[in-house]
Amino acid sequence: MVSTTTLLLLADGFLYWTLKEKLEVTRYAMLASKIELFRLLLRQHPAKADVLANEVEHEASESHPLKYYIRVLDEKGCVLLETPGMKDLPPVSLFPTPVRAAIKPLDSIERKVWRNRSLLLVSVQAPVGAAGAETRTLQMALDVSTGSALLADYRNRLLIVLGLGMIFAAVVGVWVARKGMRPLVEITKTTQRISASRLHERIVASQWPAELADLAAALDSMLNRLEDSFKRLTQLSADLAHELRTPINNLRGEAEVALARGRTPEEYQHLLASSLEEYERLSRMIDGLLFLARADNPKAAVERVRFDVQKEIEAVREFYEALAAEQQVEVICEGNAPLTADPLLFRRAVSNLLSNALRHTPAKGSVTIIGRALNDQTVEVSVRDTGSGIAPEHLPRIFDRFYRADQSHFQPPHGTGLGLAIVQSIMRLHGGTASIQSVPGRGTTVTLRFPAGVTASPADKMTKM
């Protein structure tokens, strides 16, 4: 609104100034031409008084639209000739002092208002004849009342245009503002409708400006992430409650049975051993959740050192060697590659995968761990078993916390449902990826891809064990 008013004011002012200047130039040009004409007549035709009289009395009186008047005075100041109507103009004494022929007469023009008429007055001296023995005084008056009225009318019209322009600009500005704010109003209404139970609401950005369409798309993308995170959080809360309820109910049931009647020391010992298993399960679950919480922290960092993948895999295999022998499952380690990563986290990831593979591989089966460098940028570690496998519909969620594809297989006494989720978090911390392929009845392969990193120098920071 302010900018539009300013532009209209500048435009109106410029137009008014242009017209005024043009009128002034026209008036001064006319006065200059008439002065030069009368000087020429007096100098070249001093004996032809009728020519001068005709110009003074007839041509001047019929001038239009710029009406001018002229009066010719002799050297004593007596009036020789004058245009009819000159008596209604200022007398001789009120005209400016006449200027010599060598001086520019337009510089001595005076503006006067006489009897409600706006006049331009000028007086000049004009020599008579070629010798210039005598001198005449020319008093010229130009009636500019018509031009002043024209300017006043033009100014009034410009003010009307300015007023109408301001009104139009205000109306259009309000309309444009409301139209421009409509998308923001819709965004506001949509966001006000969004709640924990209505995260499905989305902003429809049809026929919006590109800038607001991008904003709406960004907000919709944010809502998608929020809805997905909220669903995961809700599912995690439900799963966590379910997972905690089972061991707690077991502990409570065993305590109630023990208190129902007296028991022998052997029975109490068996009860405490059973309770201890549940406590260990709860402890592992809490440790896993705490690790995942720390891993989800954007500021979480790992301490990387250079190590031999084969040695770390062998260390994990030796830890599970007794369990594998008990279950009659063969564990095979192959390949070799250097890797810059956190050794403790690397062992934990491989340990979780090997533990899962041993649980779901039947006797006489095998688990193969392969570490190899795909190129200078990537190191791949895969754990392949010959177990029961996983149905395809479960694979997209297999890395979710507490997700179990088959309760009969994935509810072992020592399982918490967090192993694969921890593996995925470890890979995210290292900037790597975890993927899984499985064929029901034939086995499962989990593949970890680490960025190989750079060769460590002796000054590399070592991880504290």
Secondary structure by P-SEA (a helix, b strand, c coil): caaaaaaaaaaaaaaaaaaaaaaaaaaaaaaaaaaaaaaaaaaccccaaaaaaaaacccccccccbbbbbbbbcccccccccccccccccccccccccccccccccccbbbbbcccccbbbbbbbbbccccccbbbbbbbbbbaaaaaaaaaaaaaaaaaaaaaaaaaaaaaaaaaaaaaaaaaaaaaaaaaaccccccccccccccccaaaaaaaaaaaaaaaaaaaaaaaaaaaaaaaaaaaaaaaaaaaaaaaaaacccccaaaaaaaaaaaaaaaaaaaaaaaaaaaaaaaaccccccbbbbbbaaaaaaaaaaaaaaaaaaacbbbbbbbbbbbbccaaaaaaaaaaaaaaaaaccccccbbbbbbbbccccbbbbbbbbcccccccccccccccccccccccccccccccccaaaaaaaaaaaaccbbbbbbccccbbbbbbbcccccccccccccccc
